[in-house]
Amino acid sequence: MAIDPQFHENRENVDEHEGHTVWGPVDEPEQLGIHGTHVAVDFDLCIADGACLEDCPVDVFEWVETPGHPESEEKADPVNEAQCIDCMLCVDVCPVDAIDVDAGRTA
């Protein structure tokens, strides 16, 4: 299952984290929602393989610890999503399709 590209219409804005929106539902530690809007990462799908961090030319992502989450205990957090240049490398390299980038979506 991949990230829902219509999450901003199908989910509720439930919080802010490191300057970006968190889209619910959130029920920590098992359910963490989607982080970001322009650059969105489904924390419930992310397995923390690091490909997006390695390939992003403008350092959009940083690791954040998520202890107790069933998929991985850290996630690629789009803390610098405003720097995104829409190259789509992160989307292309994510092995579980946990990332969606859409310049038309703004926070």
PEBEL-V75828 format. One record per residue. N is the residue number from 0. RES is the residue in three letters. PSI is psi in whole degrees, 0 to 359 (* if undefined). Layout:
n=<N | N>
res=<RES | RES>
psi=<PSI | PSI>
This chain:
n=<0 | 1 | 2 | 3 | 4 | 5 | 6 | 7 | 8 | 9 | 10 | 11 | 12 | 13 | 14 | 15 | 16 | 17 | 18 | 19 | 20 | 21 | 22 | 23 | 24 | 25 | 26 | 27 | 28 | 29 | 30 | 31 | 32 | 33 | 34 | 35 | 36 | 37 | 38 | 39 | 40 | 41 | 42 | 43 | 44 | 45 | 46 | 47 | 48 | 49 | 50 | 51 | 52 | 53 | 54 | 55 | 56 | 57 | 58 | 59 | 60 | 61 | 62 | 63 | 64 | 65 | 66 | 67 | 68 | 69 | 70 | 71 | 72 | 73 | 74 | 75 | 76 | 77 | 78 | 79 | 80 | 81 | 82 | 83 | 84 | 85 | 86 | 87 | 88 | 89 | 90 | 91 | 92 | 93 | 94 | 95 | 96 | 97 | 98 | 99 | 100 | 101 | 102 | 103 | 104 | 105 | 106>
res=<MET | ALA | ILE | ASP | PRO | GLN | PHE | HIS | GLU | ASN | ARG | GLU | ASN | VAL | ASP | GLU | HIS | GLU | GLY | HIS | THR | VAL | TRP | GLY | PRO | VAL | ASP | GLU | PRO | GLU | GLN | LEU | GLY | ILE | HIS | GLY | THR | HIS | VAL | ALA | VAL | ASP | PHE | ASP | LEU | CYS | ILE | ALA | ASP | GLY | ALA | CYS | LEU | GLU | ASP | CYS | PRO | VAL | ASP | VAL | PHE | GLU | TRP | VAL | GLU | THR | PRO | GLY | HIS | PRO | GLU | SER | GLU | GLU | LYS | ALA | ASP | PRO | VAL | ASN | GLU | ALA | GLN | CYS | ILE | ASP | CYS | MET | LEU | CYS | VAL | ASP | VAL | CYS | PRO | VAL | ASP | ALA | ILE | ASP | VAL | ASP | ALA | GLY | ARG | THR | ALA>
psi=<132 | 167 | 142 | 113 | 347 | 23 | 325 | 341 | 332 | 350 | 162 | 140 | 113 | 346 | 174 | 144 | 122 | 38 | 5 | 163 | 146 | 127 | 124 | 182 | 154 | 130 | 83 | 147 | 355 | 327 | 118 | 354 | 195 | 131 | 130 | 166 | 296 | 309 | 112 | 133 | 122 | 103 | 339 | 345 | 330 | 129 | 6 | 45 | 342 | 0 | 320 | 321 | 320 | 322 | 342 | 120 | 348 | 16 | 52 | 325 | 148 | 152 | 141 | 138 | 138 | 67 | 136 | 356 | 136 | 335 | 319 | 156 | 13 | 159 | 157 | 104 | 127 | 60 | 338 | 41 | 336 | 339 | 351 | 135 | 13 | 36 | 339 | 10 | 319 | 320 | 317 | 325 | 349 | 118 | 344 | 12 | 46 | 357 | 139 | 135 | 129 | 111 | 340 | 344 | 126 | 152 | *>
